[in-house]
Amino acid sequence: MKQTTEPATLTSASFEDLIREMLVRLGEDAGREGLVRTPERVHKAFQFLTKGYNEDPEALLKKALFTVTYDEMVIVKDVEMFSLCEHHMLPFFGKVHVAYIPKGRVIGLSKIPRLIEIFSRRLQIQERLTTQIAETIQKAIDPQGVGVVIEARHLCMMMRGVEKQHSAAVTSSMLGCFRNEQETRSEFLSLIRNRPNGV
């Protein structure tokens, strides 16, 4: 009768044990000087790189909502972003541009980069990251519209696969008047293009 070996459950090994096993499976000596503390360092690194799972984006925005009569476009552009691709767990990085047109309430400016940080510090795909930012702002203040554009470089394309070093992925999410009004969308895209620094 054929015997089957059940895979180890996630709770039976520590994060460090799993990294140590990965090193061995890659053909390394996990006990050599340069790698002895690598499992611990990798664990700490991943705790930081995925800390967004432990933060509530809606609660963040609720702390910084202000009533105003301003109804012109608000733009926060060139926000640096670093994330991990959920397909290969390799980094992707770039710039995020966010705009909205208020309808009675605005968000404290510093909270928009923090919102981006919360969603980007998770395993992500760029398309979902873009829509999560836009939809969370839309839900928090119900503005006339929200626009989000992300320009990013992906190490899973640069270091492996097609190995294209200079390609960038651009994604957008347009809600409300940014989707329905060509003039509003064009103004936003024009303003984020006119900048000295790129991705």
N, C-alpha and C positions, 0 to 999 in steps of 0.2 A: 504494500500500500504506500502511495506516494505521500511523503511528509511535506507540509507547507510551513514556511516560516512567516509568522506575522510580523509586519513592520513595527518598529518601536513607536509607541505613542508619543505625542508631542510633550506630554507631561513627564515622561520617563527620563528625558535628557535635558540638561540646561542649555541655554543659548550658547554658552562657551563650549560645551561638549559637542554641539552640532558644528560649530565653526572648526573645532579641532579635527573632527571627522572629515570635514570638507577638505582641510589642508592635506590630510593623509591621502584622501581619494584623488587629489590633484597631483600626488606623487612627491609631496614635501615631507620633511622631517619636522613634525610639529613640536619636537622637543629641542630643536636647535635654538641658539641664543636669540636670533632675531624674531623668532616666531613664538617663543614661550608665552609672552603676554598678549599676543595678537588676538586670541579669542576674546579676552577681556576688553581690549581696545575696540574691536569690531562691535561688540555688544553696546558699548557706550556710544559709539558713533551712530549706530542704527537707532538707539533711543532718541538721540538728538534729531536725526534726519527724518524721523517719523513722529515727532512729538505732536504734530497736528491732530493725531487721533485722540489726544487727551484734552483738546481745547474745543470750546463751543463757539462757532462763528456767530450765531445769532445772539448769544449772550454778550459777546464782544461789542457788537454794534449797538445793542440796547443801552449800553453805558454812555454812548456819545451821540445821541440824536438831539438835534436842536431845531426849534421852530423859527422859521425865517420867512421873509416875503420875497427873497431872491428867486428868480425863475430863469436865470441864464445858465448856460452849460458850465458844469464843474468838471475839470479834468485833472487827474493825477496820472502823470506819464513817466515812463522810463523807470518803473519800479523793478529793481533787480529781483530775479526769481531763480531759485534752485529747487529741483525736485528729483524724484527717482521714478524712472519708467517702470510700470508694473509688469511689463513683459520680460525684461532682462535684469531689472533692479540696477540699472546703470543710470548715471545722472543725465538730466537735461536741464538747460539753464538759458536764461534770456531776460527779456524785458516785458513787463505788463503795462498796458495803458488802459485806464478806466475813466469813463465819463458818464455823467448822468445830468438830467435836467430836473431840479427839485420841483415838488408840488406841495410846498408848505413846510418841508423838513429837510435838513441836510445832515450828513454824517461828519463827525470830526475828522479832519483831513488825515491825521496820523493813523486812524483806524483802518483806512483802506489798505496801506501796506501791511498792516497786521492781519487783515482778512486774507490777503494774498498769501502771507506766510503760513497761516493755519492750513489752508487747502493744499499748498505746495509741499508742506512737510508731511506728506502721506505718499503711499504708492499711487502713482497717477498715470493718466494719459493726458496729453495736452488739451485734447478736445473737451474732456470732462472738467478739467481744471477751469477752462475758460467759462463754461456755462455755470459752474458752481458759484464763481465769483459774481457773475451777472445776476443770477437768480436770487442769491442771498441779499444783495443790495435792493433788488426789486421788492422782495418780500419785506425788508426792514422799513423802507420809507415810502413805498408806493410812488415813485417819481413818475414824471411824464415818460421817461425812458432811460435805459441804461445801455452803454456800449462798452465792450471789453475786447481788446485785441492783445494777443500774446505772440511774440516772435521768439523762437527758441531754437537752440542747437541741441542735438541729441547724440550722446556718446554711443548709443547703440547703432547709430548710422555712421559715426565717424571712426570708431575703433574696430568695428566688426561689420559683418554684412556687406553692404555696398561700399563702405569705407570712403564716403564722400565728405571731405574735410570742410567744405565751405557752404554747404547747404543749410538752410534754415526753414523751419516749419512755421507757418503763420496761421493762426486760428482766430475766429471772431465770434462773438455772441452779441446780437443786437436785439433789444427788447423795446416795446412801446414805440415812441416816436423815432428812435434810431432805426427801427426796422421799417416803419411805415412812411417815413419822410426822407426822401432822397437828399434834400438840402441839409437836414440835420446830420445824417450819416456822413455826407461829404465834408461838412465842416469839421467833424471829429477826425476823420481820416486825414484831412489836410493838416490839421494842427499837430497830429502826432508824427507826421512825416517830416515836418519842418523842424528838425532837431539836429544838432551837430554830432551826437553820439548814437551809434547804432547798436545792434545786438553784440 
